[in-house]
Amino acid sequence: MILKDKVPVANIKVGMYICKLDRPWLDTPFPFQGFYLRTKGEIDDVQRFCDYVYIDAEKGTQTYKESEINKPSPLLVKERLAMKKGKCVKSSDLRKFSLNIGKYDEGTKPFKREIKNAKSLFSDLTHSIEQLSFDLRVGKGLNLSHTKQVTKKVVSSVIKNPNTMVWLSRLREKGEYTYNHSLRSSVLATVFGRHLGLSEVDLVALASGVLLADIGKTKIKRRLLNKSEPLSNSEKIMMRSHVETGVEMLASQNVDHTTLVIVETHHERFNGTGYPYGLVGTEIPFFGQIAGLVDLFDAMTTKKPYGKHVTSAQAMDWLYTQKDKMFSGKLIEDFVQAIGLYPAGTLVELTDTSIGLVVSHNPEKRLRPEVFLLKDFNNDNQPGKKAIDLSKRAFLSKVDRPMVKRALLPEEINLSTEKLAKTINQNRKLSKILFG
């Protein structure tokens, strides 16, 4: 069989590597740059969307398990021996998780039914992490009991509808970047874990660990945290010290082991270029890999005192260049499926030049999410009367609705994230649509 052979979908099998479809990738729920068929369910999905595909026979000669190893180039033995190993990581932390993608899909509640509850919980969690940060900065002890209780409720809300918390976290800009970053990263990790089908207990552990991943930064001067100029070598060392500082702070409070592992490994990278230990590939616990991915994604897509930020679609494009480099290729593919190119809260321009705000992404038709129109093609700035599902035609219409042309940064249309959120909250018409 030659490479990139055209195969009818009736003949595809587990282990084949799909490198091209008979239609654009964006019109399907599949990863952009190819994927291995792992299960009968994935074969069914391909057969549902395509008539034929192209396979890479050379890659397909491997078993799926072998292809997933993708071990990075080993460091020199001398260098590896000189490196420390994670103090908290145990062999049991490197176990493989039993994933069940789609496990929670049938129980998903409509956005409008969960948004009120999510808004209240997000407010509680925001207050809790702000209080923790304040207490640590003024030298008080660490009381995590309330934070744990709220985190459990937040996980329960995400299970019911993942888009509500993403919406709320992405439209929050007011306040200190560091703890807002922790909030958003925790929400992203929970949504990602939900997509993977992790148990509710594991989701709570993951959410809690990511929420506290940067707790060590409370011991770093704000001047350094908010510095807009490039950091000196000594300043970089100080910034990186937040990992070990955080582990020490939490260990002294008898925090659960999983949280310590997440805090310790969320800056490790798949190819060994991370810190503080330079762990490689599967030496990094699964939750640490997830924490690192959501941490970087949020940093890339959020306005902050230092560095530029990009749209979620641009960040996803860049992540694809890092498959099996900074992060596991499989992890990146699953992350895109879970979060979408245009997550809830993303400002988008449609093909008819109208401007919309994404309510929930469509995993099967990524260019046709559900949106609220903020400005229509007639340049009318009044918001629409309801959310519009771009994947469905208007009533009695034979014409498809417009698609997403591109994601926008709020400042591109002279609108800050904070002003956008304020506009939504103050506009009675839109608030009623959203919150009932």
Steps between C-alpha positions, in 0.01 A plus 500: 500500500643839402519795734195728520278241340135586435280261698118472514385547859343154492854356490669700778634318806638572847869591479477689171629857490252737332703778337235657275122507470265538204395839644659784702613408851308797642173351378554200727574438870838341422849642570648719225821317424413133500421239762517129575183296508492360854154357550195368319321817613750719315451287186126561533563877527713505185240297312232744614681803356695368201463278193872439463826601669871493432726296725874517562602134467844556651362646822216252496739206515553580870249394760316784668672430828841524338412820322394663823838449663675759280793522737688828472867484411679384816729743676862408544541246778730733688242779487218271606695368797576855609131591509288471810181300502174639621482489877127430506457276196458130576474207264126484573463856362613377159209261461284509189152637552197323365345756268140501385453780247136603473411356840317815615355615168150357541451677834598845372253771600418799279719808553211711630399241761847486657634855457335644815645229722838524326511877545445471875759222536757685290456805721552284811812339356639840396451636851657188651820514293530877559475439874762226486735728309447787745547280808829364367633843410432634851648191666182321606459123486350307212138396550384295201178354639267756341690494170466120483126517563447758226728313259285187536190702412677660204596156367138390534391806300759435227373143469150639439617754242868574428435818302357706786819507709718557193274794405525655847875449533581644158289811557671579829793738472464722805743426781848358535625293205659223709190377682275559198743284305468229766120516480489478121758221490307300758178537299677397178652196671160395634334539159784303342474227764123483448556445128743219578240337725698516824312404815351779708753427776788540252345817359490656846864400559603645162305824548638552850859434396491737203329768709795491742775441242635857523450545874876546539475830311345657809856506637634689198488881493221642287749729328666193352171320422371803309824601331445578131867504399703180433615327818867473590649156566477551876137610466420193291649282772288681758184454292569130451546456873124533545465129421713371785377778730141400429571133569665586832214728604235242423693203640524680833118519504456126436338563161406185309769328295340556158501877548870493591580299186308744278670803656841336465467390136281759322804665339659175379491445124470182291840546331687562826535878463282584799589569862588444779613142422502462121267200508441334162186352341319258727727595791252785538180390678185530289347773717826694484487482120142630497589778745793609283290510186212705645744729680678587176180528294346748743822703519510522120137610465474748789603864515768548764764755605773324301511343154239495226183294494326326213157361415408146602513388135855636461602329824357168378688536170823552692432207730477275195861589419593371847356149468737258676732792565376714787196276551376157402345510153202298619446739793496799264250333267266418788536854638389654169198269498411592858545878486443575132658754270249755621425436870201655675561872548704539180432805287467401133447659159267306272522462124224760454713753703272484806659475845395237751586362841528122523264335748611142443736340250384232259742203518370353175476823296765723644428798274133501597471551878206653686540879522336821617515771236649823634507672161320377191599534134310832484739635765220509758660491847189371675537140628277231354190376671632149548797272456546385140621150420707551183481130420124523438314692231252770594136391512365434147830613346689300238818697555770404753585750770841672483807326643776628724760682293746569781532557871547856622684653791264750672744787443479444123154657516592744781339288768679372812400168651391683815286744300346211306408319821360823648293560187350152525418536869347846460301426187166377631403350170812289466516415872145367484592284201802365685389476858122483475 
